[in-house]
Amino acid sequence: MAGGGSPSSSSPLNPLREHGTGEEGEGEEGSACRMRGCGVSPTPDTHTQPPVKGTVRQQQQPPAMLGELNELLGASPQRPGTGKFMLLRDTRTDGSFLVHHFLSFYLRAGCKVCFVALLQSFSHYNIVAQKLGVSLTAARERGQLVFLEGLKSCLDLFFGEKEPLGEPSPLQFLSGSTSNLKALFDFVRTSLTPAGGDSWQGPVLLVDDLSLLLSLGASPVAVLDFIHYCRVVVCSQLQGNIVVLVHGSEDEADEENDLLGTALSHHSDLILWAEGLATGFCKDIHGEIKIIKRLSLQSTEQDVVQVYQYKIQEKNVSFFARGLSAAVL
């Protein structure tokens, strides 16, 4: 079975543990867990009455994580962009904080979001989203968010809740009856195709994490075919956006995972690549992020590359140029 990641806390069978994230007295384990879970401790769902369908509550002061990263990307919820394929990658660290950013960003922008969540449970993503000022529960109730909980779907498929007549599981390939991802593609297309009366902004497909499809038995060709058809429908036909995370494998011999990441890189309009520090753990710097903006997939213009260091905190992520962290200054 191809490895989408090492059998650690980022395994789909071992959901992230929630820890407190106080700045004082935290151990290395607590800090590492904070990076994996975006520095979030469980809090009750305190969302208020959901707004009218097609509208999004406006925050007076959006969380700093949204503001800083949006500024680096030149984006805002008022201008979410259209027709873009964005690739999130990570090496020697966990880039899940980028998934949380884009999820909350597009919900704030009023977009219809289909979230294929293969790595964590709904409650985990909802806890993090609340720290960023967004309620996934409210978004799902008002029809703005379609959430596929991969962990639950796998259990239902293997241990047996019967599928509704004519509605195969999106992860049907796990049963061995087919080797392609057509059922998953059909789920995405149905979820994002506008219905009568919908007033959402452009549709968005978000996948966390795509490399887990390899671990579940899908071939690299099947995964790339799935992404190709999703791009045709979501980016071209519906003028929406796609954001996928591909976790880096700690196994250097994992050729399938490397092939997937490399192939997707060639077709991406924007790449955000988070990397752990080569020197190891640091209290004030959690890693580096490389932002690669492709001006055109057809032209020969050189990509625009920016490199920043970052630190994940309780409710935000701060970014700064190399050598300008608080520890250095």
Residue pairs with C-beta under 8 A, 6 or more apart in sequence:
1 215
1 216
1 217
2 214
2 215
2 220
2 254
2 256
2 257
3 214
3 215
3 249
3 251
3 254
3 256
3 257
4 209
4 210
4 211
4 212
4 213
4 214
4 215
4 247
4 249
4 257
5 11
5 209
5 211
5 212
5 215
5 247
5 248
5 249
5 250
6 249
6 250
6 251
7 14
8 14
9 16
9 17
9 33
9 36
10 16
10 36
10 94
10 96
10 119
10 247
12 118
12 119
12 150
12 151
12 154
12 212
12 215
15 120
15 121
15 124
15 151
16 33
16 36
16 37
16 120
16 124
17 33
17 37
18 37
18 40
18 41
18 42
18 124
18 127
19 30
19 33
19 34
19 37
19 41
20 30
20 41
21 30
21 34
21 39
21 40
21 41
21 314
23 313
23 314
26 34
28 281
31 281
31 283
31 286
32 281
34 312
35 93
35 94
35 97
35 286
35 287
35 312
36 94
36 96
37 96
37 124
37 128
38 96
38 97
38 100
38 128
38 131
38 312
38 317
39 131
39 312
39 313
39 314
39 315
40 127
40 128
40 131
40 314
42 127
43 127
43 130
43 131
45 126
45 130
45 135
45 137
46 130
47 130
47 135
47 137
47 138
50 135
50 138
50 139
50 141
50 142
51 57
51 142
53 142
53 143
53 144
53 199
54 110
54 198
54 199
54 200
55 110
56 77
56 107
56 108
56 109
56 110
56 144
59 108
59 133
62 77
62 108
62 133
63 104
63 131
63 132
63 133
63 315
63 316
64 315
64 316
64 317
64 318
65 97
65 101
65 132
65 315
65 316
65 317
66 101
66 104
66 105
66 108
66 132
68 316
68 317
68 318
68 319
69 101
69 317
69 319
70 76
70 105
72 291
72 306
72 308
72 319
73 270
73 291
75 81
75 105
77 105
77 108
77 109
77 110
78 109
80 105
80 106
80 109
80 111
80 201
80 202
80 204
80 241
81 241
82 202
82 239
82 240
82 241
83 235
83 236
83 239
83 240
83 241
84 235
84 241
84 242
84 269
84 270
85 231
85 235
85 241
85 242
85 267
85 268
85 269
85 270
86 102
86 241
86 242
86 243
86 244
86 268
86 269
86 270
86 271
86 272
87 244
87 246
87 261
87 264
87 265
87 268
87 270
87 271
87 272
88 95
88 98
88 99
88 102
88 243
88 244
88 245
88 246
88 271
88 272
88 273
88 274
89 95
89 245
89 246
89 247
89 248
89 261
89 265
89 271
89 272
89 273
89 274
90 245
90 247
90 248
90 273
90 274
90 275
91 248
91 273
91 274
91 275
91 276
92 248
92 250
92 275
92 276
92 287
93 274
93 275
93 276
93 286
93 287
94 247
94 274
95 245
95 247
95 272
95 273
95 274
96 119
96 208
96 245
97 274
97 312
97 317
98 245
98 272
98 274
99 206
99 208
99 209
99 243
99 245
100 125
100 128
100 129
100 132
101 132
101 317
102 206
102 243
103 113
103 115
103 125
103 129
103 134
103 136
103 206
104 129
104 132
104 133
104 134
106 113
106 204
106 206
106 241
107 113
107 129
107 134
107 136
107 139
107 144
107 145
108 134
109 201
110 144
110 200
110 201
111 144
111 200
111 201
111 202
111 203
111 204
111 240
111 241
112 144
112 146
112 192
112 194
112 198
112 200
112 201
112 202
112 203
112 204
113 139
113 144
113 145
113 146
113 203
113 204
113 205
113 206
114 146
114 148
114 187
114 188
114 191
114 192
114 203
114 204
114 205
114 206
115 125
115 145
115 146
115 147
115 148
115 206
115 207
115 208
116 148
116 150
116 170
116 184
116 188
116 205
116 206
116 207
116 208
117 125
117 147
117 148
117 149
117 150
117 208
118 150
118 151
118 207
118 208
118 209
118 212
118 213
118 216
119 150
119 208
119 209
119 212
120 151
120 208
121 149
121 151
121 152
122 136
122 147
122 149
125 136
125 147
126 135
126 136
126 137
129 135
129 136
131 314
131 315
132 315
136 145
136 147
139 145
140 146
140 147
143 198
144 200
146 191
146 192
148 170
148 187
150 171
150 212
153 169
153 170
153 171
154 171
154 174
154 216
156 169
157 169
157 171
157 172
157 174
157 175
158 174
163 169
168 183
169 175
169 183
170 183
170 184
170 186
170 187
171 183
171 184
171 216
172 178
172 183
172 184
173 179
173 180
173 181
173 183
173 184
173 216
173 217
173 218
173 222
174 216
174 217
179 218
179 219
179 222
180 222
180 225
180 226
181 213
181 218
181 222
181 223
181 225
181 226
184 226
185 226
185 229
185 230
188 205
188 230
188 233
188 234
189 233
192 203
192 204
192 205
192 233
192 234
192 238
192 240
193 238
194 200
194 203
194 238
202 238
202 239
202 240
202 241
203 234
203 238
203 240
203 241
204 234
204 240
204 241
204 242
204 243
205 230
205 234
205 240
205 241
205 242
205 243
205 244
206 242
206 243
206 244
207 242
207 243
207 244
207 245
208 244
208 245
209 244
209 245
209 246
209 247
210 223
210 227
210 244
210 245
210 246
210 260
210 264
211 246
211 247
211 249
211 257
211 260
211 261
212 247
213 222
213 223
213 226
214 220
214 223
214 256
214 257
214 260
219 256
220 256
220 259
220 260
220 263
223 260
224 260
224 263
224 264
227 242
227 244
227 264
230 242
231 242
231 267
234 240
234 241
234 242
235 241
235 242
244 264
246 257
246 260
246 261
246 264
247 257
248 257
248 261
249 257
249 258
251 257
265 271
267 297
268 292
268 294
269 293
269 294
269 297
270 291
270 292
270 293
270 294
271 290
271 291
271 292
271 294
272 289
272 290
272 291
272 292
273 289
273 290
273 292
274 287
274 288
274 289
274 310
275 287
275 288
275 289
275 290
276 286
276 287
277 285
277 286
277 287
277 288
282 327
283 327
284 311
284 325
284 326
284 327
285 309
285 310
285 311
285 325
285 327
286 310
286 311
286 312
287 309
287 310
288 307
288 308
288 309
288 310
288 322
289 307
289 308
289 309
289 310
289 319
290 305
290 306
290 307
291 305
291 306
291 307
291 308
292 303
292 304
292 305
293 303
293 304
293 305
293 306
294 303
295 301
295 302
295 303
295 304
307 322
308 319
308 320
308 321
308 322
309 319
309 320
309 321
309 322
309 324
309 325
310 317
310 318
310 319
310 320
311 317
311 318
311 325
